[in-house]
Amino acid sequence: MMLLLVLAALPWIMSIALRTYCGPVDDDASPRATVTIIPVLAAVTAFAVAASTTSLASVLIASQPAIAVAAGFGMIGWVVYRLALAAGHIVRVVASSRDAAKFAAEADVRGGTVLVESTEPDAFAVASGGGAVVITTALVAALSDAELTAVIEHERAHLRFRHTFFTQTVELAAQFDPVLRPVVGHVRHAAERHADEWAARYDRHAAMSAVAKTVLLRAHLARHSTSLSSTGGDVVRRVRALTAPAPAPARRSVVVAALVSIAAFAAISLGLLDVAQDVIVPEVGENPTSVFR
């Protein structure tokens, strides 16, 4: 039983560790690694939390004390509730993707650029329907050629590196595990930083100017959008980072540690789910109460 409690606690400890990491650590050092590795870690952690809660609930429900049984059903209710939230998020994302797919249909080529007549200066990437970069006539008129190129390259980077997939992965993980909610903003900022660096590989000053000018142009707008845009993330940190040299790739030791953690928590999840299966539907010849020993 003690071993079960230790294993069940590990996913929650990992959730807290990821949440803590988002605070003091500046992801400007390796935004590409952050935007790809952290969402996978978050997803594996959220799945492990689900497995942990389910296994403990099954053990409590199978026990004798009424208060333990009640606690077990309460935990199952929490899991169902968080799963419903995650399902609702998926439905909203699918609906939004269908609406945005029309822009991709208007693009001349896959991942092409669509110019929209609008008085609002804006640019964003649409991942659905083959992908497209949408930019308004107001923003085109306000930027220089070099700045406009930087904005378009920034949005294309979101498509090229599938940032929407990774940001939605961590969003979905946070829908189930609320401890991971701060990680969402951390990953979204890293996605913007990664796209900034991609746009700045030829003209760093133009990329910095484009980010600063775009956010000033949009300062009066009170829009809330789930799309990845050139004004997302912590803009002050983004502009400051573009005044410095490009960040170095993540250290190999960091990548290896992340991969080991992902494998370990995947294994822990399977072990915890096996405990639940042993209690709920024990195999032939297996004592369903053996987990308490």
N, C-alpha and C positions, 0 to 999 in steps of 0.2 A: 504493500500500500504506500509506503514511504517513497519507493521508486516512482510510482505513478504520480504522486504529488509533485515530485521534483521535475519530472518530464512535463507535467501539465503546466508548471510555472514558467518553464523556459520560453514558450512563445510570448507570454506577457512581458517577460524581461527583455526579450528582443524588441518588442513594440516600444517599450520605454526607451531602450537604447537608440532606436532609430529616431524617435521624437527628440531625444536629447541632442543627437547629432545635428539636427536641423538648427539648433540654437546658436552655439558659439562657433561652429565650424563654417568658414566661408567657402562655398563650393566653386568660387572663381578659379581655384587652383586646377581643377579638372572637370569642367562642366559636362564634357561628353561622357565621362565615366559616371558622373552623378545621374545624368538623365537616362542612362541605360541600366545601370546596376541597381540603384536604389528602388525603382519600381518593381523589379523582379524580387528583391529582398522583401519589399512590403507585401507583395502578393503571396509569397511563400509564408511569411509571418502571419498574415491574416488567415490563410488556410490552416496553419498550425493552431491559431487561436480557436478556430471553429472546431478542429479535431480535439483540442484540449477541453473545451467546454462540453462537447458532446460526450467524451469519454467519462469525465467526472460526473456529468448528469446521469449517465447510464448506471454508473456504480452506485450513486445515491438512490436512484429509483429502485434498484435491485436490493437495497438494504432494508432493514426492518423498521427503524424508527420513523414515525410519521413525519417528523420535521425534516429528516433527510430526504424522504420521498418528495415532500413539498418543494424543498430546495432544488432537487433534481428537475422537477417539472418547470420550476421557475427559470432554470438555466436553459432548458430546451425552448421555452417561450422566448427568451432573449435571442437565441440563435435564429429562430424562425423570424423574429422581428427584424434583425439585422439583415437576414437574407432577403426579406421583402424590400428593405431599403435599397439593397444592391440591385435587385431586379428592377425596381422603379428607376434607378439611375440608368440602367441599360436601356430601358424603354425610351427615356428622354434623349439619350445619346443617339439611338437609332433614328428617332423622329427628326432630330436636328440634322443628322447626316443626310437624310432623304431630302430635307429642305435645301441644304447647301449643295447637293449634287448638281443642281441646275447650273451653277457656275462652271463646273467642270465640263458640262455639256456644251457650254458656250466657248470654251477654250479651243484654239485651233489645233493644238497638239496636247498630248498627255502631260500634265504638269505645266501647261501654258499659262499665259497671263490674260486676265479679263479686265478690261477698263470699264468702270461703271460711272455713269453721270451722277454726280452728287456734290452737294455743297459742304459735306462733312469730310475732312481729311482723314483717310483711313486706308489701311492695307492689312490683309490677313490671308492665311493659307487655308484652303479647303481640301481635306484629305479624301473625302468621299468622291465617288464617281470618276475615279481616275486621277483626281487631284488637280488643283488650279490655284494660281495666285490672283487674288482680287485686289485691285487698287482703284481708288476713286480719282476723278478728274481734279478735285480740289487739292488732293495731295500732290498730284503730278505738277500742278501749276505752282505749288509752293516750294518744291525742291529743285536743286540743281541736277544736272544730268548724272554727276557722280553720286550724289545722295540718293537719287531715284534708283540707280543701279544697285546701290547698297541695300536699299529697302527690298527690292525684288529678290536679290540674292539671299537676304535674310529669310524671307518667306519661303523661298525654294528649299532652303536648308531644312525647314520644318517638314517639308514633304520628303526630301531626300533621305533624312535620317529617321523618319517615322515618329516624330515627336508626339503626335497626337495619340498614337498607340500607347506610348510609355506614360504620358500624362493621364490618360484614361485608365490605365492599369492601376496606377497609384490612387486615383480617385475611387475606383471600385474597391480597392483594398481598404481605403479609409471609410467607405460606406459600411463595411462590415465591422472593422475594428476602429472605433472612434479615437483611440489613442494615437493613431497614425494621421489624424487630420492635419497637423502642422507640416507633415512631410509633403503634402500636396503642393503647397506654395513653394517649398524648397525645390522640388523637381521642376515646377513650372518656371521658376527663375533660372534654373540650370539649363532648361530648354532654350530660353531666350538668350542666355549667355553663349550657348553653343552656336546658335544661329548668328549671333553677333560676330563671333570669331570667324565663322565661315564667310560672312559678308565682308569682313575686314582683312581677309588674307591678301588682297591686292591694294586696298586703300584704307588704312586704318582710320585716318582722319575723317574721311567721307562717311564711314560707318558710324563713328562717334557723333558727327554732326547730324546725320540722318536720324539717329535715335533721339538726340536732344531736341531737334527741331520738331519732329513728329509729336513728341509728348507735349511740347508747348502749344502746338497747333490744336491738340485735342484736349487741352487742360479744361476747357469750358464744357466739355461733354460729360454727361452723367450716365453713360451707357455701361451696362454690365453684359459682357459677352463671354461665352465659353470658348471662343476661338482663340488660337494662338496668334497674337499680333505683335507688331514691332514695338508696341508700348507696354507690353506685359512685363511681369517681374518687377524687381526693385530697380527702377530706372536710374536713380542716382548711383547705385552700385554698378550698374551696367556701363554708364558713361565713364565712371572713374576707372573701371577695369580696362576700357578701351584706350585710356591714356597710357597704360602700361604695356609692356611687351606681351605677346601671346602666351598663354599658360602652357606649361609643359604637360605631356600626357601623364595619366595616372601611373603611379609606381606599380610595378608588377606585383609586389607583395600585397598591395591593397586589393588588386583584382583577384589574386589567388585566395586571399582571406574571405572575400565576398563569395566566391564560388564555393569554397568549403562550407561557409555558413548556409548557403542555399541548399547544398546537398544534405547537410546535417539536419536542417529543419524540415526538409522534405521527408527524410527518414523518420524523424520524430513524429511527424504527422501521421505517417502510415502506421507506426507503432501504436499511437494513441487511438486511431480508428480501429485497429485490431483489438484493442482492449474493449472498445464499445461493442464490437461484433461478438467477442467472446462472452460478454455479459448478456446481450440482447438475444443473439442467435448462436449459442454455443455449438461447436462441432460435435459430431458423434463421439461419445466416450469422454467428453471434456466436462469437467465440473464447472458450472457457471459461476461459482463463488470463489474459484481459485485465485481470482485477481485480488482478493482481500488478504491473501497470505503473503 
